[in-house]
């Protein structure tokens, strides 16, 4: 298996003018980001269809959507644990001189596969106490089903990483979208079609549908879809000789363990509030309140889509560019464009909130107050991710563990202190505080260890413009009719785009 990067730049031309080389690299990055982004954004958008479906079928008072939010928070955390940094480790070692990419891939596949199997066995052995501790003693199936899902997902992460390594974004995107389509189709069937038919034909439909299962169908469907996708990795799992190199694994684990720690801390920044909330919220309606917060946060996930799409393309891009002379300039420009487009996404969501709020059920609208806060937190998380590559490139991943750990500690502390009094609003501000802490620490230390000349003044201008337009949108949304608010907010969004075109796009050309 030989790796050849399409990001190769003509060395002769770069000697005279490095700028075209940098822009060629950025164009390649943008192309891959667009493809990955289509799978991420379109997939997430289609997945949004499940939010009104769930929030309509499961009322806020029932707490059903709160159960879904809580369970998926656990699975997100477990997925990080079961992959233990091997995605990033694969890219690092597969691109290292002197390493055999096939041996790296094979060793990681066998390692992650083995740990996933052990995890499932342990969950099944201790199912009863685990279910009770999580508050699902009467529904143990929620626990074992999602354990199966997260184990399969962990294993699939490696062939998905292999597709990214091979620069095959089309298959990557196709499989991600296939999962979403299957998931939506089955959810529509069990949360919309079957319930409607059951009311008229209970004896017939009752053979395949039980209304008492409720939120549980979301987990069963996830398992079916996840297992199905595995069969499409036939080519990525065959056609080579499996080799398990213990010495190689030890070296990879020494690299990945700090990544695991920072990954746990990072995912806790996203999920700790949803895991802790039922335990620390004083009211009797914990799952109902958590459901409102979880549903409203879905609207803010546009920021997470952009960050994820960028990450899929940026990670292999960074490691393949590590030896290039213009890499730091490229990283600086990539950071600036990332911030610009996430700020644009922020303004679009705020500007069209009167439309986007219909994604969730009306009895969940009280939670819309958290959307700008959660989006701002996601933006800072994306910046932190971009900043994180300095310690990965110099093989000092322990720094990431420090930053994410401190950020996580801030998040947990804010949740513990303020959730009992302020409910889910404290969850939103806790995420903001945690990401802000990690971002600032990574930048300050990174400029000492691996200095990059980020265009801070230009970035600050965009942040200031976005902040000013945000407050103007708050005024229009509050005091103008829906139609005129949309018109005014659209004008503000276009002004932001116009500034980018004039001061960056045209100057570049």
Beta strands, then each sheet from edge to edge (+ up, - down):
end
